[in-house]
Amino acid sequence: MGFIQTPNLPESDVAAAAVSGTYQAVTDALRARNIEVLPVKPCKALSRPVCCHADMLLHHLGGNRIVAANGEEDLKIRLEQLGFEVSCSNKCIFQFLSAGCYFKLRSCRKPVIG
């Protein structure tokens, strides 16, 4: 698997994607296209409408570098298994957002891994 050099702009077919695990039809459709799904579990530190948003919990820096929100150990392990170098934020995502320090764990609606 190659890594996207420019975050969230795949140069070729997508091999894996971190997406909300809430909608089975979406994950099934991705898997039907041979895209490995990294389901995002609800984050208790975020409000219900956005608690499963991959773009709130991961930020692709380009290449094989990703920042994951503190506490997202399952995603971190899975990304490392795919060859990513994962750094974790040193505070809970809620602390970043509530303090007004909008730690950019996003740059697009859905991070993709190609």
C-alpha positions as protocol buffer text, in pm:
chain_id: "A"
residue {
  index: 1
  type: MET
  ca { x: 0 y: 0 z: 0 }
}
residue {
  index: 2
  type: GLY
  ca { x: 131 y: 344 z: -90 }
}
residue {
  index: 3
  type: PHE
  ca { x: 74 y: 650 z: 123 }
}
residue {
  index: 4
  type: ILE
  ca { x: -96 y: 971 z: 14 }
}
residue {
  index: 5
  type: GLN
  ca { x: 162 y: 1248 z: -6 }
}
residue {
  index: 6
  type: THR
  ca { x: -84 y: 1539 z: -2 }
}
residue {
  index: 7
  type: PRO
  ca { x: -327 y: 1482 z: 284 }
}
residue {
  index: 8
  type: ASN
  ca { x: -673 y: 1366 z: 181 }
}
residue {
  index: 9
  type: LEU
  ca { x: -606 y: 1388 z: -193 }
}
residue {
  index: 10
  type: PRO
  ca { x: -540 y: 1034 z: -314 }
}
residue {
  index: 11
  type: GLU
  ca { x: -333 y: 1002 z: -629 }
}
residue {
  index: 12
  type: SER
  ca { x: -468 y: 654 z: -701 }
}
residue {
  index: 13
  type: ASP
  ca { x: -725 y: 405 z: -577 }
}
residue {
  index: 14
  type: VAL
  ca { x: -796 y: 417 z: -205 }
}
residue {
  index: 15
  type: ALA
  ca { x: -686 y: 106 z: -13 }
}
residue {
  index: 16
  type: ALA
  ca { x: -814 y: 198 z: 336 }
}
residue {
  index: 17
  type: ALA
  ca { x: -1033 y: 462 z: 496 }
}
residue {
  index: 18
  type: ALA
  ca { x: -1113 y: 563 z: 853 }
}
residue {
  index: 19
  type: VAL
  ca { x: -1489 y: 622 z: 865 }
}
residue {
  index: 20
  type: SER
  ca { x: -1770 y: 624 z: 1119 }
}
residue {
  index: 21
  type: GLY
  ca { x: -1878 y: 275 z: 1209 }
}
residue {
  index: 22
  type: THR
  ca { x: -2232 y: 403 z: 1260 }
}
residue {
  index: 23
  type: TYR
  ca { x: -2363 y: 338 z: 911 }
}
residue {
  index: 24
  type: GLN
  ca { x: -2325 y: -26 z: 812 }
}
residue {
  index: 25
  type: ALA
  ca { x: -2433 y: 48 z: 453 }
}
residue {
  index: 26
  type: VAL
  ca { x: -2138 y: 285 z: 409 }
}
residue {
  index: 27
  type: THR
  ca { x: -1880 y: 46 z: 550 }
}
residue {
  index: 28
  type: ASP
  ca { x: -2031 y: -241 z: 347 }
}
residue {
  index: 29
  type: ALA
  ca { x: -2011 y: -33 z: 27 }
}
residue {
  index: 30
  type: LEU
  ca { x: -1645 y: 49 z: 91 }
}
residue {
  index: 31
  type: ARG
  ca { x: -1560 y: -313 z: 164 }
}
residue {
  index: 32
  type: ALA
  ca { x: -1742 y: -419 z: -155 }
}
residue {
  index: 33
  type: ARG
  ca { x: -1490 y: -199 z: -340 }
}
residue {
  index: 34
  type: ASN
  ca { x: -1201 y: -373 z: -162 }
}
residue {
  index: 35
  type: ILE
  ca { x: -1135 y: -72 z: 61 }
}
residue {
  index: 36
  type: GLU
  ca { x: -1018 y: -167 z: 408 }
}
residue {
  index: 37
  type: VAL
  ca { x: -1240 y: 6 z: 664 }
}
residue {
  index: 38
  type: LEU
  ca { x: -1104 y: 139 z: 991 }
}
residue {
  index: 39
  type: PRO
  ca { x: -1427 y: 197 z: 1184 }
}
residue {
  index: 40
  type: VAL
  ca { x: -1427 y: 497 z: 1415 }
}
residue {
  index: 41
  type: LYS
  ca { x: -1591 y: 421 z: 1749 }
}
residue {
  index: 42
  type: PRO
  ca { x: -1782 y: 686 z: 1944 }
}
residue {
  index: 43
  type: CYS
  ca { x: -1557 y: 925 z: 2136 }
}
residue {
  index: 44
  type: LYS
  ca { x: -1716 y: 1013 z: 2471 }
}
residue {
  index: 45
  type: ALA
  ca { x: -1534 y: 1348 z: 2478 }
}
residue {
  index: 46
  type: LEU
  ca { x: -1727 y: 1470 z: 2172 }
}
residue {
  index: 47
  type: SER
  ca { x: -2096 y: 1549 z: 2139 }
}
residue {
  index: 48
  type: ARG
  ca { x: -2319 y: 1278 z: 1996 }
}
residue {
  index: 49
  type: PRO
  ca { x: -2362 y: 1431 z: 1647 }
}
residue {
  index: 50
  type: VAL
  ca { x: -1985 y: 1423 z: 1583 }
}
residue {
  index: 51
  type: CYS
  ca { x: -1858 y: 1154 z: 1821 }
}
residue {
  index: 52
  type: CYS
  ca { x: -1778 y: 912 z: 1535 }
}
residue {
  index: 53
  type: HIS
  ca { x: -1635 y: 1164 z: 1287 }
}
residue {
  index: 54
  type: ALA
  ca { x: -1296 y: 1045 z: 1168 }
}
residue {
  index: 55
  type: ASP
  ca { x: -1207 y: 1403 z: 1080 }
}
residue {
  index: 56
  type: MET
  ca { x: -1247 y: 1500 z: 1446 }
}
residue {
  index: 57
  type: LEU
  ca { x: -1016 y: 1226 z: 1571 }
}
residue {
  index: 58
  type: LEU
  ca { x: -746 y: 1191 z: 1303 }
}
residue {
  index: 59
  type: HIS
  ca { x: -535 y: 1432 z: 1103 }
}
residue {
  index: 60
  type: HIS
  ca { x: -326 y: 1303 z: 813 }
}
residue {
  index: 61
  type: LEU
  ca { x: -1 y: 1499 z: 787 }
}
residue {
  index: 62
  type: GLY
  ca { x: 99 y: 1343 z: 455 }
}
residue {
  index: 63
  type: GLY
  ca { x: 292 y: 1031 z: 371 }
}
residue {
  index: 64
  type: ASN
  ca { x: 276 y: 782 z: 653 }
}
residue {
  index: 65
  type: ARG
  ca { x: 235 y: 1042 z: 931 }
}
residue {
  index: 66
  type: ILE
  ca { x: -94 y: 1081 z: 1123 }
}
residue {
  index: 67
  type: VAL
  ca { x: -199 y: 1253 z: 1445 }
}
residue {
  index: 68
  type: ALA
  ca { x: -466 y: 1073 z: 1648 }
}
residue {
  index: 69
  type: ALA
  ca { x: -667 y: 1219 z: 1932 }
}
residue {
  index: 70
  type: ASN
  ca { x: -560 y: 1107 z: 2276 }
}
residue {
  index: 71
  type: GLY
  ca { x: -754 y: 797 z: 2376 }
}
residue {
  index: 72
  type: GLU
  ca { x: -797 y: 654 z: 2025 }
}
residue {
  index: 73
  type: GLU
  ca { x: -578 y: 353 z: 2096 }
}
residue {
  index: 74
  type: ASP
  ca { x: -768 y: 113 z: 1867 }
}
residue {
  index: 75
  type: LEU
  ca { x: -726 y: 346 z: 1568 }
}
residue {
  index: 76
  type: LYS
  ca { x: -361 y: 406 z: 1658 }
}
residue {
  index: 77
  type: ILE
  ca { x: -284 y: 34 z: 1668 }
}
residue {
  index: 78
  type: ARG
  ca { x: -466 y: -36 z: 1341 }
}
residue {
  index: 79
  type: LEU
  ca { x: -293 y: 252 z: 1162 }
}
residue {
  index: 80
  type: GLU
  ca { x: 47 y: 135 z: 1288 }
}
residue {
  index: 81
  type: GLN
  ca { x: -32 y: -212 z: 1153 }
}
residue {
  index: 82
  type: LEU
  ca { x: -83 y: -46 z: 814 }
}
residue {
  index: 83
  type: GLY
  ca { x: 262 y: 117 z: 839 }
}
residue {
  index: 84
  type: PHE
  ca { x: 170 y: 462 z: 966 }
}
residue {
  index: 85
  type: GLU
  ca { x: 373 y: 659 z: 1218 }
}
residue {
  index: 86
  type: VAL
  ca { x: 104 y: 772 z: 1461 }
}
residue {
  index: 87
  type: SER
  ca { x: 150 y: 1055 z: 1708 }
}
residue {
  index: 88
  type: CYS
  ca { x: -115 y: 1113 z: 1972 }
}
residue {
  index: 89
  type: SER
  ca { x: -230 y: 1449 z: 2095 }
}
residue {
  index: 90
  type: ASN
  ca { x: -121 y: 1507 z: 2453 }
}
residue {
  index: 91
  type: LYS
  ca { x: -467 y: 1621 z: 2569 }
}
residue {
  index: 92
  type: CYS
  ca { x: -819 y: 1494 z: 2532 }
}
residue {
  index: 93
  type: ILE
  ca { x: -985 y: 1625 z: 2216 }
}
residue {
  index: 94
  type: PHE
  ca { x: -1254 y: 1784 z: 2431 }
}
residue {
  index: 95
  type: GLN
  ca { x: -993 y: 1996 z: 2609 }
}
residue {
  index: 96
  type: PHE
  ca { x: -865 y: 2124 z: 2275 }
}
residue {
  index: 97
  type: LEU
  ca { x: -1210 y: 2212 z: 2143 }
}
residue {
  index: 98
  type: SER
  ca { x: -1354 y: 2356 z: 2464 }
}
residue {
  index: 99
  type: ALA
  ca { x: -1047 y: 2572 z: 2522 }
}
residue {
  index: 100
  type: GLY
  ca { x: -1093 y: 2731 z: 2182 }
}
residue {
  index: 101
  type: CYS
  ca { x: -759 y: 2592 z: 2068 }
}
residue {
  index: 102
  type: TYR
  ca { x: -897 y: 2429 z: 1756 }
}
residue {
  index: 103
  type: PHE
  ca { x: -637 y: 2163 z: 1720 }
}
residue {
  index: 104
  type: LYS
  ca { x: -671 y: 2077 z: 1354 }
}
residue {
  index: 105
  type: LEU
  ca { x: -737 y: 1707 z: 1361 }
}
residue {
  index: 106
  type: ARG
  ca { x: -902 y: 1756 z: 1026 }
}
residue {
  index: 107
  type: SER
  ca { x: -833 y: 1894 z: 683 }
}
residue {
  index: 108
  type: CYS
  ca { x: -1112 y: 1727 z: 489 }
}
residue {
  index: 109
  type: ARG
  ca { x: -1447 y: 1563 z: 562 }
}
residue {
  index: 110
  type: LYS
  ca { x: -1315 y: 1207 z: 556 }
}
residue {
  index: 111
  type: PRO
  ca { x: -949 y: 1115 z: 591 }
}
residue {
  index: 112
  type: VAL
  ca { x: -854 y: 857 z: 334 }
}
residue {
  index: 113
  type: ILE
  ca { x: -556 y: 631 z: 326 }
}
residue {
  index: 114
  type: GLY
  ca { x: -439 y: 524 z: -18 }
}
